[in-house]
Amino acid sequence: MRTIRWKARAAGIAAGLCVLLCAGATLLSAQVSSVGDKQVGPENDQPTILQKVGIQQRLNEQLPLGLNFVDETGKAVQLGSYFGKHPAILALVYYQCPMLCSEELNGLTAALRMVHLTPGKDFDVVVVSIDPTEGPDLAIAKKSSYIKRYGKPETADGWHFLTGKQPAIDALTKAVGFGYVKIPGPDGKLNQFAHASSIQIVTPTGKLAQYYMGVEYSPKDLLLGLVESSSNKIGSPVANILTYCYHYDPATNTHSLIVARVMQMGGLVMVLGLGGFMLVMFRKDAHQAKELKSHVPGKQANE
């Protein structure tokens, strides 16, 4: 009788476990979907209005130096008047930009403070507004602000803040590859611009040599870029040697060390050192031989 009860109880427990397992399997199948059932969410596409915003590097392209602008004093100038002797740093901004343009110029000024070259003597800084509604009043205020931040008022002649009309702005931004669009500000008015941030180093002949993206710039890259763009006509001898060992990489917008050239420089230094040492030793031996010869009695008598 006990055996019958025990078997009945065991059958009940087994049935209960079976029900629990089936229920668990049902829950698992409800929680885990198959690979084919997974759905990809909508892609985070760039808004259509921003698709024109960006920088397309136009290395070695010639800037249109005949474009007409107005400088911070209200004087009509041609873009080409800032080229011919020195390389230049070109920045495209707008003076009433609420944030990004100030960050870009702040970064440029901070980097230049650590570069041992002088604006106006070794290179020029040319800042051009992309907003045709801005004029010399805003340009002179911006220039004063950045000359003060740079801390060397004697270099003011090397800083140029320009404004211009839409055709000249369009021609310059197109040549640089600077894409931007007009967007509404907080007040709903169409008075702001969506744009990327970069500065360009331009050769004395007006060709685009190097691009530096972002709002912070390496003083080393700026120094090497300016020296390189001047065809090594500015900068210290050390900076000129460094331009041989470093190479501008357009993919990273930085200067990378060329190991092969470093080894070449090392080999050259070793050869020169060894040659100099041998020359000194030869001259020393020749001098000693001459002295010995002059102190030999027989030799002196024969002579």
Phi, psi and chi 1 to 4 in degrees:
 res  aa     phi    psi   chi1   chi2   chi3   chi4
   1 MET       -  -44.1 -167.3   65.4 -178.6      -
   2 ARG   -61.0  -38.4  -75.6 -175.2  179.5  177.2
   3 THR   -62.8  -39.5  -57.9      -      -      -
   4 ILE   -64.9  -42.8  -67.1  173.3      -      -
   5 ARG   -64.3  -41.6  -72.8  179.9  179.8  175.1
   6 TRP   -63.7  -41.7 -176.4   86.0      -      -
   7 LYS   -62.7  -38.3  -73.9 -176.8  177.9  179.0
   8 ALA   -66.7  -40.3      -      -      -      -
   9 ARG   -65.9  -41.4 -172.0  176.9  -64.0  173.2
  10 ALA   -64.4  -38.8      -      -      -      -
  11 ALA   -64.0  -37.2      -      -      -      -
  12 GLY   -65.7  -43.2      -      -      -      -
  13 ILE   -62.6  -43.7  -67.5  171.2      -      -
  14 ALA   -61.6  -39.9      -      -      -      -
  15 ALA   -65.1  -39.7      -      -      -      -
  16 GLY   -63.6  -44.0      -      -      -      -
  17 LEU   -62.2  -39.1  -72.4  173.5      -      -
  18 CYS   -61.4  -41.5 -175.7      -      -      -
  19 VAL   -65.0  -41.8  169.9      -      -      -
  20 LEU   -63.6  -43.1  -72.7  173.8      -      -
  21 LEU   -62.8  -42.7  -72.3  172.2      -      -
  22 CYS   -62.8  -41.2  -69.2      -      -      -
  23 ALA   -65.1  -41.0      -      -      -      -
  24 GLY   -62.8  -43.4      -      -      -      -
  25 ALA   -61.6  -38.9      -      -      -      -
  26 THR   -64.5  -42.0  -55.7      -      -      -
  27 LEU   -64.8  -43.4  -72.6  173.1      -      -
  28 LEU   -61.6  -43.6  -74.4  174.0      -      -
  29 SER   -65.4  -27.3   63.3      -      -      -
  30 ALA   -77.2  -28.3      -      -      -      -
  31 GLN   -88.6  -33.0  -68.9  176.0   -3.7      -
  32 VAL  -103.6  118.4  179.6      -      -      -
  33 SER   -94.2  157.2   57.7      -      -      -
  34 SER   -74.1  167.1   63.4      -      -      -
  35 VAL   -60.2  -39.0  175.9      -      -      -
  36 GLY   -70.6  -20.6      -      -      -      -
  37 ASP   -82.1  -14.1  -64.9  -24.5      -      -
  38 LYS   -69.9  142.1  -69.0 -176.8  178.0  177.8
  39 GLN  -121.2  136.2  -64.5 -178.0  -10.2      -
  40 VAL   -84.4  134.7  179.1      -      -      -
  41 GLY   -70.9  170.9      -      -      -      -
  42 PRO   -64.7  141.0   21.9  -31.6      -      -
  43 GLU   -69.7  147.8  -66.8 -176.9    0.6      -
  44 ASN   -86.3   74.6 -173.3   18.7      -      -
  45 ASP   -71.1  147.4  -66.7  -28.3      -      -
  46 GLN   -70.7  135.6 -174.5 -178.6   30.7      -
  47 PRO   -55.7  143.9  -24.6   32.8      -      -
  48 THR   -56.4  -36.7  -54.6      -      -      -
  49 ILE   -66.3  -23.7 -167.0  173.4      -      -
  50 LEU   -95.8    0.9  -61.9 -179.5      -      -
  51 GLN   -68.2  -18.9  -70.4 -178.7   -6.1      -
  52 LYS   -89.1   -4.7  -65.4 -178.2  179.9  178.2
  53 VAL   -85.4  129.6  175.6      -      -      -
  54 GLY   156.9  179.1      -      -      -      -
  55 ILE  -121.0  123.6  -54.8  -69.4      -      -
  56 GLN  -110.6  112.2  -67.9 -175.3  -13.1      -
  57 GLN   -65.5  129.0  -62.2 -173.8   53.1      -
  58 ARG  -116.6   61.3  -55.1  -86.1  171.1   78.1
  59 LEU   -61.3  139.6  -65.5  170.9      -      -
  60 ASN    68.6    6.5  -62.6  -40.8      -      -
  61 GLU   -79.3  148.0  -67.9  -76.7  -26.5      -
  62 GLN   -86.8  131.2  177.3   69.4   48.7      -
  63 LEU   -75.9  147.7  -69.4 -179.3      -      -
  64 PRO   -76.1   91.7   24.6  -29.8      -      -
  65 LEU   -72.0  -10.3  -59.8 -177.2      -      -
  66 GLY   -86.2    3.5      -      -      -      -
  67 LEU   -67.1  142.7  -63.0  175.7      -      -
  68 ASN   -99.0  131.4  -64.9  -47.2      -      -
  69 PHE  -134.7 -178.6  -70.9   95.1      -      -
  70 VAL  -125.0  130.9  175.5      -      -      -
  71 ASP   -82.9 -176.2   70.8    8.0      -      -
  72 GLU   -68.8  -14.1   64.7  -84.6   -2.0      -
  73 THR   -93.8   -3.5   66.7      -      -      -
  74 GLY    93.6    4.4      -      -      -      -
  75 LYS   -83.9  134.8  177.1 -174.8  173.1 -175.5
  76 ALA   -71.4  130.6      -      -      -      -
  77 VAL  -137.5  158.8  -66.1      -      -      -
  78 GLN  -102.2  146.0  -82.8 -162.8  -26.3      -
  79 LEU   -56.9  -34.7 -176.1   63.0      -      -
  80 GLY   -67.1  -14.2      -      -      -      -
  81 SER   -69.9  -11.9   60.6      -      -      -
  82 TYR  -100.3    8.7  -57.0  109.3      -      -
  83 PHE  -126.8  172.0  -63.2   91.9      -      -
  84 GLY   119.4  -38.8      -      -      -      -
  85 LYS  -110.4  -43.3  -64.1 -178.8  179.6  178.3
  86 HIS  -125.2  161.6  -47.3  -60.9      -      -
  87 PRO   -71.6  168.0   25.3  -33.1      -      -
  88 ALA  -139.6  152.4      -      -      -      -
  89 ILE  -102.0  122.6  -62.5  174.3      -      -
  90 LEU  -107.2  128.7  174.4   65.9      -      -
  91 ALA  -127.0  130.9      -      -      -      -
  92 LEU  -107.6  115.8  -60.4  175.7      -      -
  93 VAL  -143.5 -173.3  -60.3      -      -      -
  94 TYR  -138.3  142.1   66.7  106.7      -      -
  95 TYR   -71.8  -22.2  -57.6  134.8      -      -
  96 GLN   -99.1   17.7  -62.6 -177.6   96.3      -
  97 CYS   -62.0  131.2  179.5      -      -      -
  98 PRO   -72.0  -19.2   25.0  -33.0      -      -
  99 MET  -152.5  -62.8 -175.0  173.1   63.5      -
 100 LEU   -61.9  -42.5 -176.0   59.6      -      -
 101 CYS   -65.6  -38.9  -61.2      -      -      -
 102 SER   -64.4  -40.1  -65.3      -      -      -
 103 GLU   -62.0  -40.6  -68.1  -64.7  -38.8      -
 104 GLU   -63.3  -48.2  177.0 -179.8  -34.2      -
 105 LEU   -69.9  -33.0  -65.0  179.2      -      -
 106 ASN   -62.3  -44.6  -70.1  -13.2      -      -
 107 GLY   -63.6  -40.4      -      -      -      -
 108 LEU   -64.0  -46.7  172.2   60.8      -      -
 109 THR   -63.2  -42.1  -53.0      -      -      -
 110 ALA   -62.4  -41.4      -      -      -      -
 111 ALA   -68.0  -41.5      -      -      -      -
 112 LEU   -65.8  -26.6  -72.4  179.1      -      -
 113 ARG   -64.6  -20.8  -70.0  175.2   66.3  178.3
 114 MET  -103.2    3.6  -68.0 -175.0  -84.4      -
 115 VAL   -99.7  125.3  172.7      -      -      -
 116 HIS   -85.8   57.3  -61.7  -61.4      -      -
 117 LEU  -133.3  157.4  -63.6  174.3      -      -
 118 THR  -113.4  122.1  -55.1      -      -      -
 119 PRO   -60.1  137.5  -23.2   33.4      -      -
 120 GLY    92.2  -28.5      -      -      -      -
 121 LYS  -105.1  -47.7  173.9  176.5  173.7  -71.2
 122 ASP  -101.4  -28.1  -61.2  -45.5      -      -
 123 PHE  -160.5  171.1   67.8   97.0      -      -
 124 ASP  -123.8  152.9  -74.2  -82.7      -      -
 125 VAL  -109.6  119.6  179.2      -      -      -
 126 VAL  -117.4  113.3 -179.2      -      -      -
 127 VAL  -110.1  126.2 -177.0      -      -      -
 128 VAL  -122.1  130.2 -178.0      -      -      -
 129 SER   -79.0  137.5  171.6      -      -      -
 130 ILE   -92.0    2.1   59.5  173.5      -      -
 131 ASP  -102.2  111.2 -173.9  -11.3      -      -
 132 PRO   -69.5  -10.7   24.7  -32.8      -      -
 133 THR   -84.5  -10.1   66.9      -      -      -
 134 GLU   -85.7  149.9  -65.6 -176.7  -25.2      -
 135 GLY  -133.3 -170.8      -      -      -      -
 136 PRO   -60.7  -28.0  -23.6   33.7      -      -
 137 ASP   -62.5  -42.6   53.1  -24.3      -      -
 138 LEU   -72.0  -36.2  -68.8  171.7      -      -
 139 ALA   -65.3  -43.6      -      -      -      -
 140 ILE   -68.6  -35.3 -170.4   68.1      -      -
 141 ALA   -65.3  -40.7      -      -      -      -
 142 LYS   -67.0  -42.2 -146.9   66.7  171.5  174.9
 143 LYS   -61.8  -45.6  175.5  173.6  177.5  174.9
 144 SER   -59.3  -40.1  -59.4      -      -      -
 145 SER   -62.1  -44.0  167.1      -      -      -
 146 TYR   -81.6  -26.9  -78.2   99.2      -      -
 147 ILE   -65.6  -40.6  -68.2  -62.2      -      -
 148 LYS   -64.7  -42.9 -176.1  176.9 -179.7 -178.9
 149 ARG   -65.0  -38.1  176.4 -179.9  -79.1  -92.6
 150 TYR   -67.5  -32.0 -174.3   56.9      -      -
 151 GLY    84.1   11.3      -      -      -      -
 152 LYS  -134.0   82.6  -62.9  178.8 -179.4  177.2
 153 PRO   -60.9  -22.5   18.8  -30.2      -      -
 154 GLU   -68.4  -10.5   68.4  -85.5   13.4      -
 155 THR   -97.9   12.3   66.5      -      -      -
 156 ALA   -58.2  -31.7      -      -      -      -
 157 ASP   -67.8  -13.2  -70.2  -16.4      -      -
 158 GLY   -94.3    0.2      -      -      -      -
 159 TRP  -112.0  128.9  -63.5   72.5      -      -
 160 HIS  -131.8  123.2  -44.5  -77.0      -      -
 161 PHE  -115.5  111.8  -74.0   69.2      -      -
 162 LEU  -110.5  154.3  -48.7 -178.1      -      -
 163 THR  -131.5  160.4   53.1      -      -      -
 164 GLY  -162.8 -178.8      -      -      -      -
 165 LYS   -89.6  164.9  -63.7 -178.5  179.2  178.6
 166 GLN   -57.2  -43.8 -167.3   66.4   61.4      -
 167 PRO   -59.7  -40.7  -25.4   36.1      -      -
 168 ALA   -68.2  -40.0      -      -      -      -
 169 ILE   -62.8  -44.1  -65.5  171.0      -      -
 170 ASP   -61.5  -43.9  -72.2  -15.2      -      -
 171 ALA   -64.6  -40.3      -      -      -      -
 172 LEU   -71.2  -45.9 -179.6   57.5      -      -
 173 THR   -64.9  -34.7   53.5      -      -      -
 174 LYS   -66.2  -42.5 -177.7  179.4  179.4 -178.4
 175 ALA   -64.2  -36.8      -      -      -      -
 176 VAL   -78.1  -24.1  173.9      -      -      -
 177 GLY    84.6   28.8      -      -      -      -
 178 PHE   -96.2  104.8 -175.9   86.8      -      -
 179 GLY   -94.5  132.5      -      -      -      -
 180 TYR  -152.3  160.7   67.6  101.1      -      -
 181 VAL  -139.2  154.5  -67.5      -      -      -
 182 LYS   -85.8  136.6 -147.6  166.5 -172.7  176.7
 183 ILE  -134.4  158.2   58.1  172.9      -      -
 184 PRO   -74.7  144.0   24.1  -32.0      -      -
 185 GLY   -85.5 -172.6      -      -      -      -
 186 PRO   -59.7  -26.5  -23.2   33.0      -      -
 187 ASP   -85.9    2.0   56.4   -1.2      -      -
 188 GLY    86.7   -8.7      -      -      -      -
 189 LYS   -81.2  146.7  -64.6 -179.0 -180.0  176.6
 190 LEU   -83.0   72.6 -154.5   62.1      -      -
 191 ASN  -130.7   17.0   55.8    7.0      -      -
 192 GLN  -126.9  168.8  -66.6 -167.3   10.9      -
 193 PHE  -130.5  137.2  -63.3   86.8      -      -
 194 ALA   -94.6  124.3      -      -      -      -
 195 HIS  -154.9  163.9   61.4   92.4      -      -
 196 ALA   -89.0  178.0      -      -      -      -
 197 SER  -126.2  124.4  175.7      -      -      -
 198 SER  -162.1  158.4   74.8      -      -      -
 199 ILE  -121.7  154.0   57.1  172.8      -      -
 200 GLN  -124.1  139.8  -67.4   70.3 -133.8      -
 201 ILE   -98.8  129.1  -67.5 -175.6      -      -
 202 VAL  -118.4  138.0 -172.5      -      -      -
 203 THR   -71.4  166.2   68.0      -      -      -
 204 PRO   -59.0  -23.5  -27.1   36.0      -      -
 205 THR   -88.8    1.1   59.3      -      -      -
 206 GLY    89.9   20.8      -      -      -      -
 207 LYS   -98.8  140.5  -72.1 -170.8  174.6 -177.9
 208 LEU   -71.4  118.7  -69.3  159.2      -      -
 209 ALA  -103.3  -42.6      -      -      -      -
 210 GLN  -150.0  149.7  -62.9  177.6    9.2      -
 211 TYR  -118.5  141.9  -75.0   70.1      -      -
 212 TYR  -129.0  117.5  -64.8  104.3      -      -
 213 MET   -89.1  161.6  -52.2  -63.5 -179.8      -
 214 GLY    91.2 -161.6      -      -      -      -
 215 VAL  -121.6   -0.3  -63.9      -      -      -
 216 GLU  -125.1  134.8  -67.2 -176.5   -8.0      -
 217 TYR  -127.7  143.4  -49.1  105.0      -      -
 218 SER   -77.4  124.6  159.5      -      -      -
 219 PRO   -57.4  -36.6  -24.9   34.6      -      -
 220 LYS   -62.7  -44.8  179.9 -160.4   74.3  177.9
 221 ASP   -64.8  -40.8  -74.9  -32.7      -      -
 222 LEU   -64.1  -43.1  -80.3 -176.1      -      -
 223 LEU   -62.0  -51.1  171.4   64.6      -      -
 224 LEU   -64.5  -38.0  -63.9  179.6      -      -
 225 GLY   -63.2  -43.9      -      -      -      -
 226 LEU   -68.1  -42.9  -72.5  168.2      -      -
 227 VAL   -63.8  -45.3  172.3      -      -      -
 228 GLU   -62.7  -42.3 -150.6  170.6   56.8      -
 229 SER   -69.2  -22.5  -60.0      -      -      -
 230 SER   -86.6    5.4   73.6      -      -      -
 231 SER    60.5   39.9  -61.0      -      -      -
 232 ASN    61.3   31.9  -65.2   80.8      -      -
 233 LYS   -93.4  -10.0  -67.8  180.0  179.5  177.4
 234 ILE  -125.0  169.5   62.4  173.0      -      -
 235 GLY    92.3  165.0      -      -      -      -
 236 SER   -77.4  164.4   66.0      -      -      -
 237 PRO   -56.8  -37.6  -26.4   34.9      -      -
 238 VAL   -63.1  -43.2  173.5      -      -      -
 239 ALA   -63.4  -36.9      -      -      -      -
 240 ASN   -68.3  -36.1  -79.1  -86.9      -      -
 241 ILE   -67.4  -38.3  -68.3  173.4      -      -
 242 LEU   -63.1  -33.5  -72.0  176.0      -      -
 243 THR   -65.9  -21.2   59.9      -      -      -
 244 TYR   -76.1  -33.6 -179.1   77.8      -      -
 245 CYS   -88.7  -20.1  -61.4      -      -      -
 246 TYR  -112.1  147.5  -76.7   85.9      -      -
 247 HIS  -129.4  134.1  174.6   71.9      -      -
 248 TYR   -71.7  127.6  172.3   71.0      -      -
 249 ASP  -108.7  109.1 -175.7   -5.9      -      -
 250 PRO   -64.4  -21.7  -17.4   29.4      -      -
 251 ALA   -71.8  -35.1      -      -      -      -
 252 THR  -108.8   -9.2   61.0      -      -      -
 253 ASN    57.1   38.0  -58.1  115.7      -      -
 254 THR  -138.7  170.6   59.7      -      -      -
 255 HIS   -97.1  127.2  -77.9   80.2      -      -
 256 SER  -109.1  146.6  -56.6      -      -      -
 257 LEU   -74.0  131.0 -173.0   65.3      -      -
 258 ILE   -96.7  106.4  -55.2  175.1      -      -
 259 VAL   -61.3  -40.3  176.8      -      -      -
 260 ALA   -60.0  -40.1      -      -      -      -
 261 ARG   -72.4  -33.1  -70.5 -171.5  175.9  179.0
 262 VAL   -62.6  -41.9  173.8      -      -      -
 263 MET   -65.8  -37.7  -65.9  179.3   68.4      -
 264 GLN   -61.8  -44.5  -72.4  176.1   -7.4      -
 265 MET   -63.0  -41.8  -70.4  -68.6  -66.1      -
 266 GLY   -62.4  -42.6      -      -      -      -
 267 GLY   -64.1  -39.9      -      -      -      -
 268 LEU   -64.6  -43.2  179.0   62.0      -      -
 269 VAL   -62.5  -39.8  170.3      -      -      -
 270 MET   -66.0  -43.7 -175.9  178.4  -67.1      -
 271 VAL   -63.4  -44.4  168.4      -      -      -
 272 LEU   -63.6  -40.8  -69.5  175.6      -      -
 273 GLY   -64.8  -44.9      -      -      -      -
 274 LEU   -65.7  -41.1 -175.7   59.8      -      -
 275 GLY   -62.8  -42.3      -      -      -      -
 276 GLY   -63.8  -41.6      -      -      -      -
 277 PHE   -63.0  -43.7  174.8   76.6      -      -
 278 MET   -65.6  -38.9  -68.0  176.2   66.1      -
 279 LEU   -62.7  -43.6  179.9   61.8      -      -
 280 VAL   -63.2  -43.4  169.5      -      -      -
 281 MET   -66.4  -40.3  -65.6  -52.8  -65.0      -
 282 PHE   -61.5  -43.2  -74.3  149.4      -      -
 283 ARG   -67.1  -36.8  -67.3 -171.8   63.7  179.4
 284 LYS   -66.3  -43.8 -173.4  176.3  179.4 -179.6
 285 ASP   -62.8  -41.7  -70.0  -15.7      -      -
 286 ALA   -64.6  -38.6      -      -      -      -
 287 HIS   -66.7  -42.5 -178.8   69.4      -      -
 288 GLN   -65.1  -41.0  -71.1  176.9  -14.0      -
 289 ALA   -62.6  -37.6      -      -      -      -
 290 LYS   -67.4  -38.7 -172.6  175.7 -179.6 -179.4
 291 GLU   -67.8  -41.3  -76.0 -173.2  -14.9      -
 292 LEU   -62.4  -40.9  -72.7  173.3      -      -
 293 LYS   -63.7  -36.7 -173.9  177.2  179.4 -178.8
 294 SER   -75.2  -18.5   63.8      -      -      -
 295 HIS   -99.6    3.2  -72.9   83.6      -      -
 296 VAL   -80.5  118.8  174.7      -      -      -
 297 PRO   -60.6  -47.3  -22.6   32.9      -      -
 298 GLY   -61.2  -39.5      -      -      -      -
 299 LYS   -64.4  -40.0 -174.3   72.3  176.8  177.9
 300 GLN   -66.4  -39.0  -72.4  179.5  -24.0      -
 301 ALA   -65.3  -45.6      -      -      -      -
 302 ASN   -59.1  -36.2  -66.3  -27.0      -      -
 303 GLU   -73.4      -  -69.1  177.2   -7.6      -
